[in-house]
Amino acid sequence: MASKANGPPAPFPGGNAIPRVLVATTAMLTFISFWRAAAIVLNDLGSSAYYAGGESEKFIGKTAPWFVLAIMLFSYAVRAIYVESCSMFVRGGVYRAVKTALGGTLAKFSVSALLFDYILTGPISVVAAGQYLMGLLNDLLPLAHLPLIESVNAGTAVFAVGVTLYFWWQNVKGIPESSDKALKIMRVTTVMVVILLGWCGYTIWLRGLHLPPFPSAHNIRLDKNSLGWLDGVSLGRLFTLVAVFVGLGHSVLAMSGEESLAQVYREIESPKLPNLKKAGFIIFLYSFLFTGIVSLFAVMIIPDGQRPNFLENLIGGLAMNLAGPQALRLLFHAFVVFVGVLILSGAGNTSIVGANGVLNRVSEDGVLSDWFRQPHRRFGTSSRIINMVAALQILTIIISRGNVTFLADLYAFGVIWSFAMNGLAVLVLRYRYSGERGYRVPLNLRFGKLEIPIGLGLITLVLLLIAVINLFTKPHATVAGVTFSVFLFCVFVASERSNQKSKGRQEHLEMDQFHVATQDELSPQSVGARPGNILVPVSNYHALYHLASVLDRFKPERRDVVVLHVRVLRRAASGEHELEPEQLFGSIEQYLFTQALALAEKRGKPIRLAVVAANDLWDGILRGATSLESSTIVLGHSSKWTSDEQARQMGAAWEKLGDPKPQFNIEIHTPTGDKIFKVLGPHTPNLTANEVNLVHRLWLRFSEALAPEEVHHHDIVHFALNEVTQELDEGKEDDVVRRLRDHLEQNKRKRDGKS
């Protein structure tokens, strides 16, 4: 389809004009329900239930469940801070948001603490999963008359390294996250939690109610292990207050993962803020029951003499001490471990994704060198960042030797300082940010134009007090956390200065200079292309063979070519909204389009250039093609999926487009020059001679049987399709699927035999 362009054409690449790049500032997002958002957060937050209660009891004794419950209640207040931060539209990502409130220095420290949190999330999650797995094996081995695993920590470390390497490779390949997977995991987890709570209630009904001691000054165990550097310090009248904050500090891991709520805010469907609040309440209720109540039941049910053996495997120990036959308890223990490995390993993957997202944003903000964002030659991912994060996580696992307590201490440092810095930033933004704000943390007093945020101030104060107390009660974590944060801060400062000098010296003169124009949305007029154009998505400057193939064959007088780069937005960090145009079009994108222009210039043909942000690659491409009124989409062959899988994923994304859905011709090019053609949307199928002959034979047979009725070939096809539909409606889907699978396998054998 060819028609006159509705807007000015893009400058010819070989001319003297600066090439124009259109950046669409409105991201093309796919949205999820608040249930899916809650499932994503609970995959991260729920994992802490497997280790938080046991780690807390190691330090403060049997009163630990009360502190865990207090932390879970307090987490609802902390969640209000994240809701307020989400309700403010602050462009630019976490670094710029915090920089706006607290300045560049504290912003760098805040990001350092956040990265420390992410890097520790992976090791503690996969090590905890390993501990549960080793505990189950030691329960099963005696039944087979085999010796127990004595070096549990060593086996745990090996398992943890293996899981980290697996997710490292998945992230290098760029396998996207899926809310469907998160929802399925939480369904299985919910089944386990309901059984566990019900069985615990039955056990307590049989054995009697024995609550753990209330956390009075007399009952809280304060020794060198729990006090750290405060041991031997005379606290005087502050003893009770300090004891409470010591207990809270050792239990703060129970709300680790809370920041994930802000990460998914961008993806929540409209109305966003009410749905965010609904998701927040679901998360609170679920985590309170799972993490808080289960920790309480563990102290009530597991005998005091046995419980120290299960502190790193608390839910496994709880499963084995429930009332009932041993075989049933072992079976449930296996189910607990299965769910634990799923949810804890998922949290390990989330940590790599989160750290990668944060460092990408920091690089886009000019704080970290663009060298880190250089794409992988094959997969096009920011593999250098992923390699660095995974290497740090594996090093942490090796140093810990599979010890959860060591990792929990370190992790608590990142968790609480990340919360405290976010609370402080939101508190400062109450006075510095004058833009739209859809929600405020409750308890605000007004005196004229002056607002006193009592609720927000108290929550931030409590977070800061817990963070300061933890500095003294967790010496190893303090030394490691401060060292890491200072080191990363120095790296950020040095890298930022180096970037500024590089820009001042214009070291990248080998790249073309572009005129970056911005529009809210893509359109044929905005890019200067005619409807019916060819859309060529590009992401990796090492793999532009599909663009070269299009340039070799297309005729500019008939159709235009639009080269589109989709910036996939990751769940990077809290407080993130739309990015600035210069973040969407940085040096990596500049070099990508320089290579694209070089191909066009070599062939003497013009191309149009555009950038759009999206949180799903296929959805971004299809919505971009819809906005640009493209007729053909040309893709390069994926290094992660087969061509058929690429087409299937695009087809699934096309089905989710709003009506009316446009039809697209899809071309998938391989590096060897082969092409695969598909059509998205309802279309006449390409029938082989065998299918045409089969329809004709059936037509002849039925025409004779139904004479003198007039029967057409399309009647035969329609009748056959209706028969299949009726079988499906009658509940015979399994049988139909089996027969279809047999048919496909039979055809495959025939093709293989001919080849």
Secondary structure, 3 states (H helix, E strand, C coil): CCCCCCCCCCCCCCCCCCCEEEEEEEEECCCECHHHHHHHHHHHHHHHHHCHHHHHHHHHHHHHHHHHHHHHHHHHHHHHHHHHHHHECCCCCHHHHHHHHHCHHHHHHHHHHHHHHHHHHHHHHHHHHHHHHHHHHHHHHHHHCCCCCCCHHHHHHHHHHHHHHHHHHHHHHCCCCCHHHHHHHHHHHHHHHHHHHHHHHHHHHHHCCCCCCCCCCCCCCCCHHHHHHHCCCCCHHHHHHHHHHHHHHCCHHHHCCCCHHHHCHHHECCCHHHHHHHHHHHHHHHHHHHHHHHHHHHHHHCCCCCHHHHCCCHHHHHHHCCCCCHHHHHHHHHHHHHHHHHHHHHHHHHHHHHHHHHHHHHHHCCCCCHHHHCCCCCCCCCHHHHHHHHHHHHHHHHHHCCCHHHHHHHHHHHHHHHHHHHHHHHHHHHHHCCCCECCCCCCEEEECCEEEEHHHHHHHHHHHHHHHHHHHHCHHHHHHHHHHHHHHHHHHHHHHHHHHHHHHHCCCCCCCCCEEEEECCCCHHHHCCCCCCEEEECCCCCCCHHHHHHHHHCCCCCCCEEEEEEEECCCCCCCCCCCCHHHHCCHHHHHHHHHHHHHHHHHCCCCEEEEEEECCHHHHHHHHHHHCCCCEEEEECCCCCCHHHHHHHHHHHHHCCCCCCCCEEEEEECCCCCEEEEEECCCCCCCCHHHHHHHHHHHHHHHHHHCCCCCCHHHHHHHHHHHHHHHHHCCCHHHHHHHHHHHHHHHHHHHHHHC
